[in-house]
């Protein structure tokens, strides 16, 4: 199954499919076989980078609608 990433309004980033997640040092997170996880967008989770539902408590608001990105700039 290809990876699907959904930016939920007023909530998390949901990732489904075949994926791996690494920290800034290149260490791989053990996802315990999960094929669906949610990442924090509000910055208040106690389980970062994963969502723990804190966005509901702090009243996080951010609605996102898909749009087309500009073409990449040529490398100099």
Secondary structure, 3 states (H helix, E strand, C coil): CCCEEEECCCCCEEEECCCCCECCCCCECCCCCCCEEEECCCCCCCCCCECCCHHHHHCCCCCCCCCCCCCCCCCC
